[in-house]
Amino acid sequence: MSRPNPAAEKTIPANAENRYRITRADLPLSCPMPGMSLWNSHPKVYLPIAEEGGHAKCPYCGAEYDLAD
């Protein structure tokens, strides 16, 4: 019988979506982001996000990030 992993329950799957809406509180932006499970993801990479337009795209997985504010 396997025991549940409480740490895994609090994370979101990495690379599960193609588009993420982020806020300034999420900066500096990295993919995968903190709080994402990392075991099946690519290496962590920091992404520059433009102040104007507020958009970034991960070169590894293609995830797109849009700054909400």
N, C-alpha and C positions, 0 to 999 in steps of 0.2 A: 504494500500500500504506500503510495507516495504522499508526502506531506506538502501542503500548500506553501508557496514561497511568498511571504508578505511583501517583500521588496518588489517582486515582479508584478504584483497586483497594483502597485502604485505608479507603474511606468506605462507609457503609451508605446505601441509598436513603432519602431523606427521604419522610415520609408513606407509607411502604410498609406499615406495620402500623397497626392501630387502637388497640392497647394496648401500652404499654412498661412494663417493670418496671425501676425505677431504685433507686439507693442514695444515701445521703447524700453520697457522693463526687461525684455528678452535680449537686449543688446549687451555685449557684443554677440552677434549672431553666429552660431555654429551649426553645422549639420553633421551628424544628428545633434539635436538640441538636448540640453540637460532634461532629464525626465523621460527620455526615450530609452527603450531597452536597446543595448548596444551589441548584444551577442551575435546578431545576424546582420549587422550593418557594415558600412564602409568605414575607413579611417575618419576620425573627426577632422573637419576642415572648417576654418573660420571664413565667413563670407562677407565681403563688403556690401553694404546696402546703401543705395543712393539716398541722400536727404530729399532730393526732389524726385518724386515718383515712387520712392520707397519700395524697390523691388530687387530681389536677388534670386539667383538660380544656382543650385548645387551642381558642380561639374561631374560628380560621381553618380548621383541617383536621379538628377533632373528635377528634384523637388523645388518648387517655387515658393518664395516667401514674400508676402506683401505686408508692409508696415501700415498699421491701422491708424496711427495718429501722427 
